């Protein structure tokens, strides 16, 4: 698993745009994103559980950055 994480860290692209939104029909979180190197954008649909985990990571990062 550590090898996979190292690979992703080395090949990560810089985000240009990230828009979190929700599907009102079922509550799934949808992340719309565009990287600097891409012409178009992509989107990911997260389950409600994964969306909650993603939000907790973002809020934790904001708190740590503020301190």
PETAVEN-V768004 format. One record per backbone hydrogen bond with DSSP energy under -0.5 kcal/mol. CO is the residue of the C=O (numbers start at 1). NH is the residue of the N-H. If there is no record, write none. Layout:
# PETAVEN-V768004
co->CO nh->NH
co->CO nh->NH
This chain:
# PETAVEN-V768004
co->1 nh->5
co->2 nh->6
co->3 nh->7
co->4 nh->8
co->5 nh->9
co->6 nh->10
co->7 nh->11
co->8 nh->12
co->14 nh->36
co->17 nh->34
co->18 nh->20
co->19 nh->32
co->21 nh->30
co->22 nh->24
co->23 nh->26
co->23 nh->27
co->28 nh->23
co->29 nh->46
co->30 nh->21
co->30 nh->32
co->31 nh->33
co->31 nh->44
co->32 nh->19
co->33 nh->42
co->34 nh->16
co->34 nh->17
co->35 nh->38
co->42 nh->33
co->44 nh->31
co->44 nh->46
co->46 nh->29
co->47 nh->51
co->48 nh->52
co->49 nh->53
co->50 nh->54
co->51 nh->55
co->52 nh->56
co->53 nh->57
co->54 nh->58
co->55 nh->59
co->56 nh->60
co->57 nh->61
co->58 nh->62
co->59 nh->63
co->60 nh->64
co->61 nh->65
co->62 nh->66
co->63 nh->67
